[in-house]
Amino acid sequence: SRRTALAEIYDPATGGWSLTGAMLLARSNHEATLLASGQVLVSGGGGDGPSTEMSAELYDPASGTWRFTGAMASGHDAHTATVLTSGKVLVAGGKSSNGVAAVAELYDPASGTWSRTGSLLAPRSEHTATRLPSGQVLIVGGTASGGPGDTAEVYEPLP
């Protein structure tokens, strides 16, 4: 898919779109996640070269500007990013430079840093991730190394 750095804001009152500040890097297949602070975390995606992006950016809606935040330990493309009840963000799976990945990481908005967490049981990309009322994250389907992923698994955050 085509990489772009353009960013737009949707106004539900008018149903219209308007340009805002551009991301610092052009990306495709990245994830955008609304944080409790109102900022938006953009993680991974296809970057400015053949490799998968390890970088992450924060968008400040008050100023319409972007800034880099801590880099992930691994590149993620076509992954999921789910806000946990703790406020941390779980980034799971996706494609990496080595193929479909099982790697999972946590972003801590308070410190702007990433840390590894338990890997997925099955490598997958283009899957779904849904935070359940229990705080667990249900990860379903997607594409696995050998074809369609027809499994589901549950991530259990640490207390």
C-alpha positions as a printed NumPy array, in Angstrom:
array([[  0.   ,   0.   ,   0.   ],
       [  1.004,   3.6  ,  -0.536],
       [  2.852,   5.388,   2.269],
       [  1.798,   8.851,   3.299],
       [  2.527,  11.302,   6.086],
       [ -0.741,  13.203,   5.628],
       [ -3.124,  13.345,   8.571],
       [ -6.71 ,  14.571,   8.664],
       [ -9.247,  15.381,  11.368],
       [-12.881,  14.273,  11.119],
       [-15.542,  16.6  ,  12.529],
       [-18.622,  14.526,  13.43 ],
       [-20.74 ,  17.684,  13.789],
       [-20.264,  18.63 ,  10.14 ],
       [-19.282,  15.27 ,   8.679],
       [-16.275,  17.015,   7.132],
       [-12.544,  16.386,   7.037],
       [ -9.676,  18.88 ,   7.351],
       [ -5.905,  18.555,   7.102],
       [ -3.789,  18.766,  10.241],
       [ -0.041,  18.569,  10.763],
       [  1.687,  15.792,   8.817],
       [  3.285,  12.832,  10.572],
       [  7.066,  12.921,  10.796],
       [  7.375,   9.734,   8.687],
       [  5.314,   8.449,   5.784],
       [  3.665,   5.167,   6.802],
       [  1.249,   2.495,   5.653],
       [ -0.44 ,  -0.329,   7.594],
       [  0.262,   1.444,  10.895],
       [ -2.027,   1.672,  13.914],
       [ -3.486,   4.834,  15.449],
       [ -4.567,   4.549,  19.078],
       [ -6.379,   7.162,  21.184],
       [ -4.705,   7.524,  24.59 ],
       [ -6.419,   8.658,  27.802],
       [ -4.538,  11.983,  27.514],
       [ -6.326,  12.744,  24.229],
       [ -3.107,  12.265,  22.265],
       [ -2.956,   9.709,  19.458],
       [ -0.196,   7.095,  19.333],
       [  0.803,   5.989,  15.818],
       [  2.903,   2.832,  15.839],
       [  4.843,   0.93 ,  13.21 ],
       [  3.693,   0.364,   9.668],
       [  5.662,   0.298,   6.467],
       [  8.302,   2.998,   6.572],
       [ 10.457,   4.948,   4.135],
       [ 12.354,   1.866,   3.011],
       [ 11.761,  -1.829,   2.504],
       [ 11.857,  -2.498,   6.252],
       [  9.086,  -2.351,   8.819],
       [  8.959,   0.708,  11.053],
       [ 10.066,   0.477,  14.667],
       [  9.246,   4.114,  15.321],
       [  6.199,   5.591,  16.998],
       [  4.788,   9.117,  17.022],
       [  2.4  ,  11.054,  19.241],
       [ -0.138,  13.5  ,  17.826],
       [ -1.196,  16.433,  20.01 ],
       [ -4.679,  17.561,  18.897],
       [ -4.344,  20.859,  20.773],
       [ -1.389,  21.975,  18.617],
       [ -1.901,  19.767,  15.547],
       [  1.717,  18.6  ,  15.791],
       [  3.555,  15.286,  15.932],
       [  6.613,  14.207,  17.902],
       [  8.556,  10.974,  18.097],
       [  8.157,   8.869,  21.198],
       [ 10.147,   5.784,  22.201],
       [ 10.968,   3.265,  19.474],
       [  9.624,  -0.279,  19.594],
       [ 12.041,  -3.182,  20.006],
       [ 10.724,  -4.749,  16.776],
       [  9.131,  -3.435,  13.62 ],
       [  5.388,  -4.028,  13.292],
       [  3.286,  -3.694,  10.122],
       [ -0.394,  -4.781,   9.867],
       [ -0.434,  -5.31 ,  13.656],
       [ -2.922,  -4.375,  16.358],
       [ -2.661,  -1.755,  19.109],
       [ -5.059,  -2.03 ,  22.051],
       [ -5.351,   0.255,  25.08 ],
       [ -5.348,  -1.802,  28.265],
       [ -7.242,  -0.869,  31.433],
       [ -3.891,   0.277,  32.889],
       [ -3.586,   2.862,  30.092],
       [ -0.677,   1.001,  28.509],
       [ -0.954,  -0.03 ,  24.855],
       [ -0.496,  -3.632,  23.72 ],
       [  1.022,  -3.916,  20.227],
       [  0.771,  -7.472,  18.964],
       [  1.915,  -9.396,  15.911],
       [  2.005,  -8.039,  12.395],
       [  4.603,  -8.377,   9.713],
       [  8.257,  -7.8  ,  10.426],
       [ 11.355,  -7.836,   8.259],
       [ 11.499, -11.605,   8.959],
       [  7.882, -12.4  ,   7.994],
       [  4.742, -12.741,  10.109],
       [  5.57 , -12.116,  13.773],
       [  4.38 , -13.303,  17.184],
       [  6.139, -10.466,  19.03 ],
       [  4.133,  -8.355,  21.491],
       [  5.163,  -5.12 ,  23.209],
       [  3.696,  -2.666,  25.708],
       [  3.836,   1.124,  25.363],
       [  3.738,   3.116,  28.597],
       [  2.364,   6.621,  27.888],
       [  3.654,   7.877,  31.25 ],
       [  7.299,   7.193,  30.345],
       [  7.097,   7.068,  26.533],
       [  8.878,   3.706,  26.545],
       [  8.23 ,   0.222,  25.178],
       [  8.852,  -3.146,  26.833],
       [  8.48 ,  -6.704,  25.598],
       [  5.627,  -8.796,  26.918],
       [  4.581, -12.396,  26.32 ],
       [  4.574, -13.331,  22.625],
       [  1.504, -14.479,  20.762],
       [  1.036, -18.239,  20.637],
       [  0.756, -18.051,  16.841],
       [  2.444, -15.544,  14.522],
       [ -0.246, -13.43 ,  12.827],
       [ -0.882, -10.191,  10.957],
       [ -4.066,  -8.398,   9.848],
       [ -5.856,  -9.873,  12.879],
       [ -8.269,  -8.249,  15.327],
       [ -7.701,  -7.439,  18.986],
       [-10.57 ,  -6.587,  21.331],
       [-10.254,  -5.577,  24.972],
       [-12.78 ,  -7.567,  26.966],
       [-14.63 ,  -6.277,  30.068],
       [-12.265,  -8.475,  32.154],
       [ -9.285,  -6.441,  30.868],
       [ -8.009,  -9.371,  28.813],
       [ -7.456,  -8.923,  25.064],
       [ -9.03 , -11.361,  22.61 ],
       [ -6.893, -11.79 ,  19.471],
       [ -8.585, -13.498,  16.542],
       [ -7.774, -14.628,  13.006],
       [ -5.591, -12.744,  10.602],
       [ -2.948, -14.145,   8.318],
       [ -0.456, -16.685,   9.588],
       [  2.813, -17.766,   8.009],
       [  1.119, -20.641,   6.156],
       [ -2.11 , -18.845,   5.177],
       [ -5.285, -17.748,   6.956],
       [ -5.099, -17.781,  10.73 ],
       [ -8.087, -19.682,  12.08 ],
       [ -7.202, -19.519,  15.76 ],
       [ -7.93 , -17.218,  18.669],
       [ -5.979, -16.486,  21.83 ],
       [ -6.319, -14.326,  24.922],
       [ -3.69 , -11.929,  26.317],
       [ -3.712, -11.635,  30.1  ],
       [ -2.148,  -8.336,  31.268],
       [ -0.089,  -8.334,  34.437],
       [ -1.875,  -6.719,  37.384]])
